[in-house]
Amino acid sequence: MSYSNITWLRVSDLGKNKTYHYRNDLHKLGYEFDWNKKEWVKQSEGNDIEIAKTFCNQSRLKLVIDLPQYRRSYDYRKQFLESNPGVFGKGFYFCSYCGKPIGEHGLEVDHLFSVNSAQNSAFVKWIMKKSGMDTVNHEKNIIPACVRCNRRKGKKSGLWVLRGFIGQHQTYWITHWIFMCILILFSIWFVMNHPIKAIDVLTFIRKSVLFLFPN
């Protein structure tokens, strides 16, 4: 069986409840301690998942059922580039979160619903299922991002997911930038023809930019 098809059971501390006090029981259940991640790990055989749930509930420990469909694939970037050639097929993209134009070499491919949230949140799993995403690497869940936004988002969800969901549609940013160009041209024309109210226009532009780019 390949690693990509294995389901792992991961047990870790939960608050003041430490796995250290249950190390003998975990050993007996077939778990091994991962010193890098500070958790107990075991390859699931299918019929031991309920046993793990019961043990962790009684011991008040955290259990993560690491299913293969919620694990980051090694080729999700390649998968994204093959199905998304960029604006006009030229390898040119917009960051889904801020709209920054980026080329293929500066592009980072992000999971809209992070791998961490997909593994740990039943609510996120439910949303993904309702959205037709059967894996965390589904084409709907991998989107273009710039380095800055990808680092800032990290494992976050909430408004980041909403922004990414809207911004992953590249036509949104094309419309956005066309509107911005029209706004700038109008502002220049207005300032040239109404110099007395120039300060008001500049204030309006500043507020518009802050609204469109809250970061």
The 8 nearest C-alpha neighbors of each residue, nearest first, counted from 0:
[[1, 2, 4, 5, 3, 6, 42, 44],
 [2, 0, 3, 4, 5, 67, 6, 42],
 [1, 3, 5, 4, 0, 67, 6, 7],
 [4, 2, 1, 5, 67, 72, 70, 0],
 [5, 3, 2, 67, 1, 6, 0, 66],
 [6, 4, 2, 3, 67, 7, 1, 42],
 [5, 7, 66, 43, 65, 67, 42, 4],
 [8, 6, 42, 65, 43, 41, 64, 5],
 [7, 9, 64, 41, 40, 63, 65, 43],
 [8, 10, 40, 63, 39, 62, 7, 64],
 [11, 9, 62, 39, 61, 38, 63, 40],
 [10, 12, 38, 61, 18, 60, 39, 13],
 [13, 11, 17, 18, 60, 16, 61, 14],
 [14, 12, 60, 16, 61, 15, 11, 17],
 [13, 15, 16, 12, 17, 60, 59, 61],
 [16, 14, 17, 13, 12, 59, 60, 18],
 [15, 17, 13, 14, 12, 60, 59, 18],
 [18, 16, 12, 19, 20, 15, 13, 60],
 [17, 19, 21, 20, 12, 22, 11, 16],
 [20, 18, 22, 17, 21, 12, 23, 16],
 [19, 21, 18, 22, 17, 23, 16, 24],
 [22, 20, 18, 24, 19, 23, 25, 17],
 [21, 23, 25, 19, 24, 20, 18, 26],
 [22, 24, 26, 25, 21, 27, 20, 19],
 [25, 23, 27, 21, 26, 22, 28, 29],
 [26, 24, 22, 28, 30, 27, 23, 21],
 [25, 27, 23, 29, 30, 28, 24, 22],
 [26, 28, 24, 25, 29, 23, 30, 22],
 [29, 27, 25, 26, 30, 24, 51, 41],
 [28, 30, 26, 27, 25, 41, 31, 40],
 [31, 29, 41, 26, 40, 25, 39, 28],
 [32, 30, 40, 39, 41, 33, 26, 29],
 [31, 33, 39, 38, 34, 40, 30, 37],
 [34, 32, 38, 37, 35, 36, 39, 31],
 [33, 35, 37, 36, 32, 38, 39, 31],
 [34, 36, 33, 37, 38, 32, 39, 40],
 [35, 37, 38, 33, 34, 39, 32, 11],
 [38, 36, 34, 33, 35, 32, 39, 11],
 [37, 39, 11, 33, 36, 10, 32, 40],
 [38, 40, 32, 10, 31, 9, 30, 33],
 [41, 39, 9, 30, 31, 8, 32, 38],
 [40, 42, 30, 8, 7, 43, 29, 31],
 [43, 41, 7, 6, 8, 44, 5, 40],
 [44, 42, 7, 45, 6, 8, 41, 47],
 [43, 45, 46, 47, 42, 48, 6, 7],
 [46, 44, 43, 47, 48, 6, 49, 42],
 [45, 47, 44, 48, 49, 43, 50, 51],
 [48, 46, 50, 49, 45, 44, 51, 43],
 [47, 49, 51, 50, 46, 45, 52, 43],
 [50, 48, 52, 51, 47, 53, 46, 54],
 [49, 51, 47, 53, 48, 52, 54, 46],
 [50, 52, 48, 54, 49, 53, 55, 47],
 [53, 51, 49, 55, 50, 54, 56, 48],
 [52, 54, 56, 50, 51, 55, 49, 57],
 [53, 55, 51, 57, 52, 56, 58, 50],
 [56, 54, 60, 58, 52, 59, 57, 53],
 [57, 55, 59, 53, 58, 54, 52, 60],
 [56, 58, 54, 55, 59, 53, 60, 52],
 [57, 59, 55, 56, 60, 54, 16, 21],
 [60, 58, 56, 55, 57, 16, 13, 61],
 [59, 61, 55, 13, 58, 12, 11, 16],
 [62, 60, 11, 13, 10, 12, 55, 63],
 [63, 61, 10, 9, 55, 60, 64, 11],
 [62, 64, 9, 65, 8, 10, 119, 61],
 [63, 65, 8, 66, 7, 9, 62, 6],
 [66, 64, 7, 6, 63, 8, 118, 67],
 [65, 67, 6, 68, 69, 64, 7, 70],
 [68, 66, 70, 69, 4, 3, 6, 5],
 [69, 67, 134, 66, 70, 135, 133, 136],
 [70, 68, 135, 67, 66, 134, 118, 117],
 [69, 71, 67, 68, 72, 114, 135, 66],
 [70, 72, 114, 73, 136, 69, 135, 75],
 [71, 73, 74, 75, 70, 136, 3, 135],
 [72, 74, 75, 71, 76, 77, 70, 3],
 [73, 75, 77, 76, 72, 78, 79, 71],
 [74, 76, 78, 77, 72, 73, 79, 136],
 [77, 75, 79, 78, 74, 108, 80, 107],
 [78, 76, 80, 74, 79, 75, 81, 82],
 [77, 79, 75, 76, 81, 80, 74, 82],
 [78, 80, 76, 82, 77, 81, 83, 75],
 [81, 79, 83, 77, 82, 78, 84, 76],
 [80, 82, 78, 79, 83, 77, 84, 76],
 [81, 83, 79, 80, 84, 78, 138, 77],
 [84, 82, 80, 85, 81, 79, 88, 90],
 [85, 83, 88, 90, 80, 82, 81, 89],
 [86, 84, 90, 88, 91, 92, 83, 89],
 [85, 87, 88, 91, 89, 92, 90, 84],
 [86, 88, 89, 85, 84, 91, 90, 92],
 [89, 87, 84, 85, 86, 90, 91, 83],
 [88, 90, 91, 87, 85, 86, 84, 92],
 [91, 89, 85, 84, 103, 88, 102, 92],
 [90, 92, 102, 85, 86, 89, 101, 103],
 [93, 91, 101, 85, 100, 86, 102, 90],
 [92, 94, 100, 98, 99, 101, 95, 169],
 [93, 95, 144, 98, 99, 145, 96, 143],
 [94, 96, 166, 167, 163, 144, 143, 98],
 [97, 95, 163, 94, 162, 166, 98, 148],
 [96, 98, 99, 94, 95, 212, 148, 166],
 [99, 97, 94, 93, 95, 172, 96, 100],
 [98, 100, 94, 93, 97, 101, 145, 95],
 [101, 99, 93, 92, 98, 94, 102, 91],
 [102, 100, 92, 93, 105, 106, 91, 99],
 [103, 101, 91, 105, 104, 106, 92, 90],
 [102, 104, 106, 90, 105, 91, 101, 92],
 [105, 103, 102, 106, 101, 107, 90, 91],
 [106, 104, 102, 103, 101, 107, 145, 146],
 [105, 107, 103, 104, 145, 102, 101, 144],
 [106, 108, 144, 145, 143, 146, 109, 105],
 [109, 107, 143, 142, 76, 144, 141, 106],
 [108, 110, 142, 141, 111, 143, 144, 107],
 [109, 111, 141, 113, 112, 140, 142, 108],
 [112, 110, 140, 113, 160, 141, 109, 163],
 [113, 111, 110, 140, 117, 114, 116, 160],
 [112, 114, 110, 116, 115, 154, 111, 117],
 [113, 115, 117, 116, 118, 69, 70, 71],
 [114, 116, 118, 113, 117, 119, 154, 112],
 [115, 117, 119, 113, 120, 118, 114, 112],
 [118, 116, 114, 115, 119, 123, 120, 124],
 [117, 119, 115, 116, 69, 120, 114, 65],
 [118, 120, 116, 117, 115, 63, 121, 64],
 [121, 119, 122, 123, 116, 117, 118, 124],
 [120, 122, 124, 123, 125, 119, 117, 118],
 [123, 121, 125, 120, 124, 126, 117, 127],
 [124, 122, 126, 120, 125, 121, 117, 127],
 [123, 125, 121, 127, 122, 126, 117, 128],
 [124, 126, 122, 128, 123, 127, 121, 129],
 [127, 125, 123, 129, 128, 124, 130, 122],
 [128, 126, 132, 130, 124, 129, 125, 123],
 [127, 129, 125, 131, 130, 126, 132, 124],
 [128, 130, 126, 127, 131, 125, 132, 124],
 [131, 129, 127, 128, 132, 126, 139, 125],
 [130, 132, 128, 129, 133, 127, 139, 126],
 [133, 131, 127, 128, 134, 130, 137, 139],
 [132, 134, 131, 128, 137, 135, 68, 127],
 [135, 133, 68, 136, 137, 132, 69, 70],
 [134, 136, 69, 137, 68, 140, 114, 70],
 [137, 135, 134, 140, 75, 138, 141, 71],
 [136, 138, 134, 140, 139, 135, 132, 141],
 [137, 139, 140, 141, 136, 79, 82, 78],
 [140, 138, 137, 141, 132, 142, 136, 111],
 [139, 141, 111, 137, 138, 110, 136, 142],
 [142, 140, 110, 109, 138, 139, 111, 108],
 [141, 143, 109, 108, 167, 140, 110, 144],
 [144, 142, 108, 94, 95, 107, 109, 106],
 [145, 143, 94, 107, 95, 108, 149, 109],
 [144, 146, 94, 147, 148, 107, 106, 149],
 [145, 147, 149, 148, 150, 107, 144, 106],
 [148, 146, 150, 149, 145, 151, 144, 152],
 [149, 147, 151, 150, 145, 146, 152, 144],
 [148, 150, 146, 152, 147, 151, 144, 145],
 [151, 149, 147, 148, 153, 152, 146, 145],
 [152, 150, 148, 149, 153, 147, 155, 146],
 [151, 153, 149, 155, 150, 148, 154, 159],
 [152, 154, 150, 155, 151, 149, 113, 148],
 [153, 155, 113, 152, 115, 156, 116, 114],
 [156, 154, 152, 153, 159, 157, 113, 160],
 [155, 157, 160, 159, 158, 154, 112, 113],
 [158, 156, 159, 160, 161, 155, 162, 112],
 [159, 157, 161, 160, 162, 156, 163, 155],
 [160, 158, 162, 156, 157, 161, 163, 152],
 [159, 161, 163, 156, 158, 162, 157, 164],
 [162, 160, 158, 164, 163, 159, 165, 157],
 [163, 161, 159, 165, 160, 164, 96, 166],
 [162, 164, 166, 160, 95, 96, 165, 161],
 [163, 165, 161, 162, 167, 166, 160, 111],
 [166, 164, 162, 163, 167, 168, 161, 95],
 [167, 165, 95, 163, 168, 164, 162, 96],
 [166, 168, 95, 164, 163, 165, 169, 142],
 [169, 167, 166, 170, 171, 165, 172, 95],
 [168, 170, 171, 172, 167, 93, 173, 166],
 [169, 171, 173, 172, 168, 174, 175, 86],
 [172, 170, 169, 174, 173, 168, 175, 166],
 [173, 171, 175, 174, 169, 170, 98, 176],
 [172, 174, 170, 176, 175, 171, 177, 169],
 [175, 173, 177, 171, 172, 176, 178, 170],
 [174, 176, 172, 178, 173, 177, 171, 179],
 [177, 175, 179, 178, 173, 174, 172, 180],
 [178, 176, 174, 180, 179, 175, 173, 181],
 [177, 179, 181, 175, 176, 180, 182, 174],
 [180, 178, 176, 182, 177, 181, 183, 175],
 [181, 179, 183, 177, 182, 178, 184, 176],
 [182, 180, 178, 184, 179, 183, 185, 177],
 [181, 183, 179, 185, 180, 184, 186, 178],
 [182, 184, 186, 180, 185, 181, 179, 187],
 [185, 183, 181, 187, 186, 182, 180, 188],
 [184, 186, 188, 182, 183, 187, 181, 189],
 [187, 185, 189, 183, 184, 188, 190, 182],
 [188, 186, 184, 190, 189, 185, 183, 191],
 [189, 187, 185, 191, 186, 190, 184, 192],
 [188, 190, 186, 192, 187, 191, 193, 185],
 [191, 189, 197, 193, 194, 187, 192, 188],
 [192, 190, 188, 189, 193, 194, 187, 197],
 [191, 193, 189, 190, 194, 188, 187, 195],
 [192, 194, 190, 195, 189, 196, 191, 197],
 [195, 193, 197, 190, 196, 191, 192, 189],
 [194, 196, 193, 197, 198, 190, 199, 192],
 [197, 195, 199, 194, 198, 193, 200, 190],
 [196, 198, 194, 190, 200, 199, 195, 201],
 [199, 197, 201, 200, 196, 202, 195, 194],
 [200, 198, 202, 196, 197, 201, 203, 204],
 [199, 201, 203, 197, 202, 198, 204, 196],
 [200, 202, 204, 198, 203, 199, 205, 197],
 [203, 201, 199, 205, 200, 204, 198, 206],
 [202, 204, 200, 206, 201, 205, 207, 199],
 [205, 203, 207, 201, 202, 206, 208, 200],
 [204, 206, 202, 208, 207, 203, 201, 209],
 [207, 205, 209, 203, 204, 208, 210, 202],
 [208, 206, 204, 210, 205, 209, 203, 211],
 [209, 207, 211, 205, 210, 206, 212, 204],
 [210, 208, 212, 206, 213, 207, 211, 205],
 [211, 209, 207, 208, 212, 213, 206, 205],
 [210, 212, 208, 209, 213, 207, 206, 97],
 [211, 213, 209, 214, 210, 208, 97, 207],
 [214, 212, 209, 210, 211, 208, 97, 207],
 [213, 212, 209, 97, 211, 210, 148, 96]]
